[in-house]
């Protein structure tokens, strides 16, 4: 993503917060990389992991909870891809 001026620092801190939150919550999932893509009013988070079932959870409960937590951090709609 690209941003100018103060938006760059704001987005960078949001990205770091997203990554820290995911790594703390799913430390045992074998996460290799977390990639963040920004669109107007929306954030896509791609998580590359060895154990996707840990992040998805039974019937997708964990991933829905993660989406809600990330929406609180960013204030935007968040889409999570595993």
C-alpha positions in Angstrom: 0.0 0.0 0.0 1.0 3.6 -0.4 0.2 6.6 1.7 1.5 10.2 2.1 2.3 12.3 5.1 0.6 11.6 8.4 -1.5 8.8 6.9 1.7 6.7 6.3 2.6 6.7 10.0 -1.0 6.0 11.0 -1.3 3.0 8.6 2.0 1.7 9.6 1.1 1.6 13.3 -2.3 0.0 12.4 -0.4 -2.7 10.4 2.0 -3.4 13.3 -0.9 -3.6 15.7 -2.7 -6.1 13.5 0.4 -8.2 13.2 1.1 -8.1 17.0 -2.4 -9.0 17.8 -2.5 -12.0 15.4 0.9 -13.3 16.6 -0.1 -13.0 20.3 -3.4 -14.7 19.8 -2.3 -17.5 17.4 1.4 -18.1 18.4 1.0 -21.8 18.2 -0.4 -21.8 14.6 3.0 -21.7 12.9 2.5 -18.3 11.2 5.1 -17.7 8.6 4.0 -14.3 7.2 1.2 -11.7 7.6 0.5 -9.5 4.6 -1.8 -6.4 4.8 -3.5 -4.8 1.8 -5.4 -1.6 2.0 -8.3 -0.5 -0.1 -10.6 2.5 0.5 -12.6 1.7 3.7 -11.4 -1.9 3.8 -8.3 -3.9 4.9 -7.4 -7.3 3.6 -5.2 -9.4 5.9 -3.5 -12.5 4.4 -2.2 -15.0 6.9 0.3 -17.6 5.8 0.3 -20.5 8.3 1.2 -24.1 8.7 -1.9 -24.9 10.8 -4.9 -23.1 9.3 -7.4 -25.0 11.4 -6.1 -23.4 14.6 -6.9 -19.9 13.2 -10.2 -20.9 11.6 -11.6 -22.8 14.6 -14.6 -25.0 14.7 -17.3 -23.8 12.3 -15.3 -20.6 11.7 -15.8 -19.2 15.1 -12.2 -18.1 15.7 -11.8 -16.4 12.4 -15.1 -14.4 12.9 -13.9 -13.3 16.3 -10.6 -12.3 14.8 -12.3 -10.2 12.2 -14.3 -8.4 14.8 -11.2 -7.7 16.9 -9.3 -6.4 13.9 -12.2 -4.1 12.9 -12.0 -2.6 16.4 -8.3 -1.9 15.9 -8.6 -0.4 12.4 -12.1 1.1 12.5 -12.6 -0.3 9.0 -14.1 -3.5 7.4 -11.6 -6.3 7.6 -11.3 -9.4 5.4 -9.1 -12.2 6.6 -7.7 -14.8 4.2 -5.9 -17.9 5.5 
